[in-house]
Amino acid sequence: MTDLAEEVRKALAKLRNPVSNAPEIFLECDVVIEKMGENILHIILYARDPYSPKLLIYAEAAKRIASKTPGVAKVYVEVRNHFMAEQINLMLNG
């Protein structure tokens, strides 16, 4: 994993469950961060629950948090293993 991807992973870990203080996004899905080019990241979220109503919120948060990380110019977020994955991906990436 590149340094930029590691910084984004650390930033995503700050999204915490208010009750358990566990890293929320990592409880709901497996996260893979790939570098596509110079300062461009591809974040893949593999849903653990294919019917989770929270996945859209986590995908939007992941994109927003990654976009604010210094050195990141563009972020593509892809949701997999969810019954609304296609619609979520269209909403997030146009």
Protein Blocks (a to p, Z undefined) as FASTA:
>chain_A
ZZklmmmmmmmmmpccfklopafklmmpccddddfbghiacdddddfblkbfklmmmmmm
mmmmmmmpghiabdcdddehiaklmmmmmmmnZZ
